[in-house]
Amino acid sequence: MKRVLVFLAVIGLYAAVPHLGQGEGISNSARFTQARALAYAGERAEAMALCREILAKSPSDRNAKTLLGRINAWEGNYDRARALLQQVVDAHPGDTEARRALVDVELWSGRPQAARAVAEEGLDLRPASPNLLMGNARALSKLGFPEQALATAQEAVAADPDNRRTRDFYRLLLEYTQRNKLSADYRREWFNDDTDPWEMTSISYRREFSWGSLIPRLNIARRFNKTDVQFEVDSYPKVGENMYGYLNFGVSGNDLFPQIRYGAELYRNFPKGWEASLGFRRLEFDSGGVTIYTGTVARYIGSYWIQLRPQYVTKNSGSSFSGRVRIRRFLNGRYEYLELSGGAGNDLGSDLVDTASDLDSSSVQLAYHRRIRDSLVLKANLGIERERLSNGRDRDGIFFGLGLDYLF
């Protein structure tokens, strides 16, 4: 839509100014307005031609030179872009637009140290410039100084609080500097028969290290007039450049949860946003052991993430198959999203609590996570479920969950 509006603006300029671009009686200001509209509409060759016409008549025109430099940067002509923009910065050190474009050129060409120098020189002249603060934060992040980058991005947000792009980058930096997460979650499910409501409470702590992450968790379940406690540990170690693993081990009182559980899964990232994994879970109940063979196929598409997880379950009474689908829409960073998920098949919930009486089930759930403070994420989910029990009857349920993450 934005591109269409820009294109219409260009057409309007042609209509308002006869023979625009033919070189007769047209001011440099009108030419520059047309060139800029063409550039942002994707007509870069035409925009560059107009900029050259302006510079042929006025070699010192910094607006045309800055725009020509930025277009060259978009085209990947970093040396030419750098030369043009450096001329403007040398002649006009306080020109934040040219300096901002030069910071982009240095970052895009893999020269974050040079980008930082350009930004800091400008900040000596204009300390409160949000664009230069933002450029410096990006450079610091690329150089491996996340804490300094975060502090600088925070200054940029304070200087221009209405700039969403700046706020989003600040939140992104915040996520990578908050290496600890303390979580509390509660879920309650009601049924349409005489079954008492089921409850699940979880408290976990996640710590990120250079080698991966470690997550100890305490789960408390209440079902069938019983209460059981499970302690488990998850870990996501890095395995090479494009791979990471999942490891799990847990123990419980064996009233509801499996007495012992363990599992492993290996994830591999592929080009174009694809990811796949393969693994297993092993659960030991009094009624016998359960082995779950599972894996995933997932893909990132813009701000969306879609995952398919099939699972094949084997136990003493036989084997079964089920699957889950998750569609997540990221709203602002990895902690804020809206997710729709669903599953169907036999033993769909057998990786959580012993549900040997469940022959077939299906569920749909909607989850919403929102950052309400820089360090707090509020989580809510609502869903419905239908189970076919061993006596042949169906049982419907509705569940609701609420949770809070504290990031630090």
N, C-alpha and C positions, 0 to 999 in steps of 0.2 A: 504494500500500500504506500509506504514511504517513497519507494522508487517511482511509482506512478505519479505521485504528487510532484516530485522533483521534475519528472519528464514534462508534466503539464506546465510547470513553471517555465521551463525552457521554451516550450511552444509559445507561451505567453510573451516571453521576451522577444521572440522572433516577430510576433504580431505587433507588439508595441513599438519596436524599433525597426523601421524598414531597412532591408539590406544589411541586417546585422551580420558581422563577420566578413563583409566584403571590403573593409578597409577604408571606407569613405565616410567621414563625418561622424564616426562613432567614438565616443570617449573611452579611455582606458578603463574607467570605472564600469561602464556598461559591458565591455569585453570581459572584464574580470568576473562580473556577476554571472555572465553566461558560461564562462569557463568553469567556475566553481559548480554551477548547477549541472553541467555536463559531466564533470568529474564524479560527483556523488551519484549520478544516474548510471554510471558505468561506462560512459562514452569517453574513455580516457584519451584516445588518440586525438579526438577533436578538441578536447580540453587542453591538451599539451600544445597543439598547434596554435590555439588562441593565446596561450601564455607566451609562446615564442614571438607572436606578433606584437604583443604588448612590450616585451623586452627588447625587441628590435627598435622600437621607437623610444622606449624609456628603460635603458639598461639597469637602472637602479631601482626599479619598481619592486619593492620588497614583497608586496602581496602576491604578485604574479610569480616571483621567484620562489616564494614559500610554497605556493600551490603546486608549481612545477616540481619542486623537490619532493613534496608529499606524494604526488602521482608516481614519480620515479620509484619511490620507496614501495608503493603498492605493487609496482611492476617487478620488484626485486632488483632494480638497478641502484644498489645501495651506494656505490662509489659516486655516481653522478648525483644522487640525492644528497649525500653528505656534502659534496662540494658546493652545491647551490645553497643549502641551508646554512653552512658555515659562513658563506659570504654575508648572508643576512645577519647572522648572530654577531659577526665581527663588526659590521657597520652599525648595528642597532642592538647592543647587548641586552637591553630591556625588553625586546620583542618576545613575549612569552609564547606566542603562537609558533614562531619559527623555532624557538628553543624546544618547545614541546615536540614538534615534528622531528627535530634532530635527535631527541631522546629516543623516540620511536625507532628511528633508523638504526641507532646504535644497539638497541635491544633486539630488533629483528635480525640484525646481521651478526648477532652473537658477541657483542662487545659491551657487556653490562658495566664494566669499570669505566669506560668512556661515557656511557649514558649517565652514570652517577656524577661524573665530573661536570658534564653539561648542565645537569639539573642543579647541582649545588652552586655552580657559578651564577645561575639565574636566581637562586634563592638568596644569594648574598645581596642582590639588587631588589628582589621582591619576595621577602620572607614568607608572606602569607598567600602566595599564589597556589591555589588548589591543584592546578594542572602540573606545576613543577613539583609540588610535594608528592603528588601521585606518581609522577615519573621517577622520582628518587626512591619511593617505596618499592616500585617494581624492580628497579635496578638492585636495590639492597636484597630483595627476595631472590633474585637470580644469582647474586653473589654468595648466598648462603648465610645471610644475617636476618633470620625471620623476626627476631625480637625488635631489632632496629627498624625493619620494614613495617612492622605492626605499629610502632610508635609514630612513625612518619605518616602512615596511612590514617591514623587517628587524627593527626593534625589536619590532614586534607579534608576529612569528614567535618571537622570543626569549622574549617574555613568555608566549606560549601556543603552544608548539611542536606540540601535538596538534591544533590547529584547522586542518582541511584547507582551509577557505574562505580563511583568512588566508594559508596557504602558497601556494595557487593564485594569489591576487592578487599576492603577492610575485613569483612566477615570471612572471606576465604582465607586470609592470612591468620585470622583469629583461630580458625579450625586447626591449622597446622602448628600453632604454638600451644594449643591446649592439649597436652599429652595425657591428661587424666580425665576420666569420666566416671562419676558415681551415679548409679541408676537405681530407681525404685519403681516397681511396676505391680499393678494389681488388676486381676481379671475375675469377673464373676459371670456365671452362666446359669440361666433359668430354663426350665423345661416345661412342656405342656402335659406332663403326667405327674405322678406323685413323687418323682425323684427330687430330693433336696438340691438346692443350688450348689454348684461346684465353684470353688474358689482357688485361685493360685496367686501367691505373692512371691515376688523375686527381688532380691537385692544383689547388685553386682558392682564390681569396680574394674574399670579398664585402664591399663597403663600401656602406653606405647613406648617401645624401645627402638634402638637403631636396627635391631634384628627382626622386629615384628611387634606383636602385642600379646598381652596376657590378661585373661579375664576370669578371676574367681567369682563364683556366683552361689548364692543360697536360695533355694526354692522351697516353698512351703505349700503343700496341697491339702485341700479338705474336700473329700468325696465319700459318699456312702457311710457317713458318720465316723469317718476315720481321718486322722491327720498324719501326714508324713513329711519328713524333712530330707532334702537332698542337697549335698554339697558337690559342686562340679567345677572344673577348670577348663576353659577354652583357651586355645592359643592359635595365633595366625602368624607363623614364622615365614619370613621371606626365603624363597628358594630360587636364586638366580634373578636375572633382570626382569623376566616376564612371567614368573611363577611365584606362587605362595601356597602355603599349606593350611590345613585346619586340623587341629588335634583336640581331643576331648577325653576327659576321664571324670567319672562321678560315682559317688556312693550314697546310699540312703538307708533308712530303717526298714525298707522292703515291705511296707504296708501298702503303698500305692506306687511309688517309683520303683524302677528296677533296683535290685540290690547293688548291682555294679553295672556301669555302662562305660563304653569307650568307643572311640571312632576316629577315623582319619579321612581326609579328602585333599586332593591336589588340584589346584586351580591354575589355568594357563590363559594368559591374555594373548589375543590374536589381533592382527590389523583390522582397521575399520570398526573398532569398538566391540568386537566379539570376545566372548569369554566362555570357557568350558571347564568342567570339572568332573572328577570321578572319585568315588569313595565308598565308605561303608560305615554302619553303626552296629554295635553289638550290645544287646540288653539281656541281663540275666534276672529272670523272675523265678519265684517259687514254682510257677506252672511250667517253667522251661525257658530255654534261651530263644531269643529273637534276633535274627540277623537281617539288616536292611542294606541292600545294595542300591546306591543312589548316585546321582550326578546332576549336572546342570548344563544348560545351554542358555547364554544370555547375551544381550547386545545393548549398547548405549546408542541411542538415536537422538541427537540433539539434547534436549533436557529430559528425555525419557530413558528409562531402563526397563527392559522386559526380560523376564527369566522364566524358563520352563524347567521344572524339577520332577522327573519320574522317579519312582522307587519300587523296588521289588523286595518283598518281605517273605522270609522263610521262617517257619516255626514248627513245633511238633504236630500241630493240626493241619499243616499244609503250607501252601504259598499263596501270595496275593500280589496284586499290582495296583498302584495308585499314582496320582500325579497332581502337581500344583502349578499354578501360573501366577506370576506377580507382575503388575504393571505400575511402575513408579514414575511420578512426575516431580522432578526436582524444582523447588521454588526459589531457593536461595542458598546455595552450598549443599553439602552432603547431609546436614542435619535437618533441613526443612524440606518436607515433601508431602505429597498426597499419594497414597498407594491403594490400588484395588487388587485384591487377590482372591483366588478361588481354588478349590481342590475337590477331587472326587476319586472314589475307589475303595477297595477293602483295606482295613487297617491303616486308615489315613492318619490317625493320631497315635500310632503305636510307638513312635519315638519319644513320647512324653510320659504318659502314664499307662499302666497295663489296662488295655481295653479289649481283653480277649472275647468279650461278649459282642463286640461290634463287628458285624459282617460287612456292612457297606455304609458309607457315609459321604456326604458332600457338604461344602461350606462356602460362603462368600463373606468377605470382610473388607471394610473400608477403614484405612488408617490415616491419621493426619498428625504430622509433627511440625511444631512451630517454635522458633526461638523467641522467647518472650523477654529475655535479657541476654546480654552478651555471654553470660555463663549459665543460662537456664533454658532448657528445651522442654516444652510441654507436649505430651504424647496422648492421643486418644484413639480408640478404635471401637468399631461397632460391627457386629456380624450376625449371621444366622447359620444354623446347621441342622441337617437332617441325618438321622442314623437309623439303619435297619438292624434291629437286634436279633439275637439268636432265636427268640420265640416267634419271629416273623412279623412283629409289629414295628411301626415307625415311631420314632421319637424326635420331636422338633425342639430346637433350642435357640435362644437368642443370647448373645454374650456382649459384654461391654468391658473395655479396659481403659485404664488411666495410668499414666506414668510421668515421671519427671527425671530429666538428666541434668546433673550439675557438672559443668565443664570447667577445668582449671589446669 
